[in-house]
Structures are given as structure tokens and as C-alpha cells.
Amino acid sequence: MSLQKRPLKTRPVSKVTFRLPPEAANDASKVALVGDFNHWNTQATLMQRLRNGEFKVTVDLERGRRYQFRYLIEDRIWENDWEADGYVPSGIGDSENSVVEV
């Protein structure tokens, strides 16, 4: 997994590309990117499945902020980004959310 950040010159946002590798997706057909930037809506940001089994999506995020997120695989399995900028307690059990700093 890797987070690619590309700041835009014309707006105060960065295009952030989120990737979930095939070994984390486990042959899934559906993965959603869920986080505070989309109000934790499990249907708002569906990721595209690539031929190699990786899932990918690019979103615009306001610069100068930290965002919490996770991947939701097949509407039932939560996965963190293995290369996130950090992790914070989610407030649910002992699980953590991934953090991306833009």
C-alpha cells in the first residue's frame, strides 16, 4: 500500500491516491475507502479493482489537515493502510484508524 500525494497549484487541495494491494484485499470484489473526509460513509468512495487485484482510488483532500480512514473489504472486513502516516485509536475496542497527513 502506498499513499501518493500530489498538491494542486491552483487550489488548496492535494490529490491523494489510496491503494490496497492484492494480498490485503484477498480476492475481494468490493473495497471502499471510508474516513472522516466522507463522514465514514461505507458507500461514498468505492475503489476500482485493477487487473492485478489491487484496489485504487484518488480523492481531493484539503491541505494542512490530518484525516483518519480505513478500508472496508466486502462490507465486513476493516483493514488499515500498512504504510499510513500514522495510526490513532478508533474508539471502538482496541482497533486503530489509519492517518494520512496532507
NUVEXTI-576176 format. One record per residue (C-alpha): x, y, z; residue in one letter. Coordinates in Angstrom, 2 decimals, padded with zeros to 5 digits. Layout:
REM NUVEXTI-576176
@xx:X | yy:Y | zz:Z | code:a .
...
***
This chain:
REM NUVEXTI-576176
@xx:000.00 | yy:000.00 | zz:000.00 | code:m .
@xx:001.14 | yy:003.46 | zz:-000.58 | code:s .
@xx:-000.31 | yy:006.90 | zz:-000.31 | code:l .
@xx:000.58 | yy:009.21 | zz:-003.18 | code:q .
@xx:000.00 | yy:012.92 | zz:-002.57 | code:k .
@xx:000.02 | yy:015.50 | zz:-005.35 | code:r .
@xx:-000.68 | yy:019.10 | zz:-004.28 | code:p .
@xx:-002.58 | yy:021.20 | zz:-006.80 | code:l .
@xx:-001.12 | yy:024.61 | zz:-007.64 | code:k .
@xx:-004.48 | yy:026.22 | zz:-008.33 | code:t .
@xx:-006.42 | yy:025.04 | zz:-005.25 | code:r .
@xx:-005.58 | yy:024.35 | zz:-001.56 | code:p .
@xx:-006.07 | yy:020.59 | zz:-002.02 | code:v .
@xx:-003.97 | yy:017.56 | zz:-002.78 | code:s .
@xx:-004.97 | yy:014.65 | zz:-004.95 | code:k .
@xx:-004.34 | yy:011.65 | zz:-002.70 | code:v .
@xx:-004.25 | yy:008.18 | zz:-004.23 | code:t .
@xx:-005.04 | yy:005.29 | zz:-001.89 | code:f .
@xx:-004.01 | yy:001.75 | zz:-002.86 | code:r .
@xx:-004.86 | yy:-001.58 | zz:-001.29 | code:l .
@xx:-002.60 | yy:-004.39 | zz:-002.58 | code:p .
@xx:-003.94 | yy:-007.78 | zz:-003.68 | code:p .
@xx:-002.50 | yy:-009.56 | zz:-000.62 | code:e .
@xx:-004.58 | yy:-007.32 | zz:001.67 | code:a .
@xx:-007.71 | yy:-007.48 | zz:-000.49 | code:a .
@xx:-007.78 | yy:-011.31 | zz:-000.51 | code:n .
@xx:-009.54 | yy:-011.68 | zz:-003.90 | code:d .
@xx:-012.25 | yy:-009.21 | zz:-002.89 | code:a .
@xx:-014.66 | yy:-007.84 | zz:-005.47 | code:s .
@xx:-015.55 | yy:-004.71 | zz:-003.47 | code:k .
@xx:-013.46 | yy:-002.35 | zz:-001.34 | code:v .
@xx:-014.48 | yy:001.06 | zz:-000.01 | code:a .
@xx:-012.30 | yy:003.86 | zz:001.31 | code:l .
@xx:-014.03 | yy:005.09 | zz:004.47 | code:v .
@xx:-012.91 | yy:008.01 | zz:006.61 | code:g .
@xx:-013.72 | yy:011.29 | zz:008.25 | code:d .
@xx:-013.40 | yy:013.03 | zz:004.83 | code:f .
@xx:-016.55 | yy:011.21 | zz:003.65 | code:n .
@xx:-018.28 | yy:011.11 | zz:007.07 | code:h .
@xx:-017.46 | yy:007.38 | zz:007.45 | code:w .
@xx:-019.98 | yy:006.58 | zz:004.70 | code:n .
@xx:-019.28 | yy:003.00 | zz:003.63 | code:t .
@xx:-020.74 | yy:003.54 | zz:000.14 | code:q .
@xx:-019.41 | yy:007.03 | zz:-000.69 | code:a .
@xx:-015.92 | yy:006.16 | zz:-002.01 | code:t .
@xx:-015.75 | yy:002.78 | zz:-003.72 | code:l .
@xx:-012.34 | yy:001.77 | zz:-005.00 | code:m .
@xx:-011.59 | yy:000.49 | zz:-008.50 | code:q .
@xx:-010.28 | yy:-003.06 | zz:-008.80 | code:r .
@xx:-007.30 | yy:-003.27 | zz:-011.15 | code:l .
@xx:-006.31 | yy:-006.30 | zz:-013.22 | code:r .
@xx:-003.52 | yy:-007.20 | zz:-010.79 | code:n .
@xx:-006.03 | yy:-007.44 | zz:-007.91 | code:g .
@xx:-005.05 | yy:-004.11 | zz:-006.38 | code:e .
@xx:-007.74 | yy:-001.56 | zz:-005.46 | code:f .
@xx:-007.18 | yy:002.15 | zz:-006.11 | code:k .
@xx:-008.99 | yy:005.47 | zz:-005.71 | code:v .
@xx:-007.95 | yy:009.13 | zz:-005.82 | code:t .
@xx:-009.68 | yy:011.81 | zz:-003.75 | code:v .
@xx:-009.16 | yy:015.54 | zz:-003.26 | code:d .
@xx:-008.27 | yy:016.40 | zz:000.33 | code:l .
@xx:-007.74 | yy:019.84 | zz:001.83 | code:e .
@xx:-004.07 | yy:020.51 | zz:002.57 | code:r .
@xx:-002.79 | yy:021.18 | zz:006.07 | code:g .
@xx:-005.02 | yy:018.56 | zz:007.70 | code:r .
@xx:-004.87 | yy:015.05 | zz:009.11 | code:r .
@xx:-007.54 | yy:012.56 | zz:008.08 | code:y .
@xx:-008.47 | yy:009.23 | zz:009.64 | code:q .
@xx:-009.51 | yy:006.38 | zz:007.36 | code:f .
@xx:-009.76 | yy:002.62 | zz:006.87 | code:r .
@xx:-010.53 | yy:000.23 | zz:004.04 | code:y .
@xx:-013.76 | yy:-001.79 | zz:004.18 | code:l .
@xx:-013.44 | yy:-005.06 | zz:002.28 | code:i .
@xx:-016.64 | yy:-006.78 | zz:001.10 | code:e .
@xx:-018.72 | yy:-004.69 | zz:003.56 | code:d .
@xx:-017.43 | yy:-006.74 | zz:006.50 | code:r .
@xx:-013.65 | yy:-006.65 | zz:007.00 | code:i .
@xx:-011.85 | yy:-003.49 | zz:008.15 | code:w .
@xx:-008.22 | yy:-003.07 | zz:007.10 | code:e .
@xx:-005.70 | yy:-000.35 | zz:007.86 | code:n .
@xx:-003.20 | yy:001.06 | zz:005.38 | code:d .
@xx:000.12 | yy:-000.65 | zz:006.11 | code:w .
@xx:002.05 | yy:002.46 | zz:005.07 | code:e .
@xx:-000.14 | yy:005.16 | zz:006.61 | code:a .
@xx:001.40 | yy:008.33 | zz:008.02 | code:d .
@xx:000.28 | yy:007.18 | zz:011.47 | code:g .
@xx:-002.40 | yy:005.42 | zz:013.50 | code:y .
@xx:-004.80 | yy:006.57 | zz:016.20 | code:v .
@xx:-007.23 | yy:004.69 | zz:018.46 | code:p .
@xx:-010.60 | yy:004.38 | zz:016.75 | code:s .
@xx:-012.61 | yy:004.43 | zz:019.97 | code:g .
@xx:-014.08 | yy:001.04 | zz:019.09 | code:i .
@xx:-012.46 | yy:-001.76 | zz:021.07 | code:g .
@xx:-008.71 | yy:-001.89 | zz:020.60 | code:d .
@xx:-008.74 | yy:-001.11 | zz:016.87 | code:s .
@xx:-006.92 | yy:001.80 | zz:015.27 | code:e .
@xx:-007.60 | yy:004.05 | zz:012.30 | code:n .
@xx:-005.01 | yy:004.90 | zz:009.69 | code:s .
@xx:-003.97 | yy:008.55 | zz:009.36 | code:v .
@xx:-002.95 | yy:010.47 | zz:006.25 | code:v .
@xx:-001.41 | yy:013.94 | zz:006.61 | code:e .
@xx:-001.95 | yy:016.20 | zz:003.62 | code:v .
***
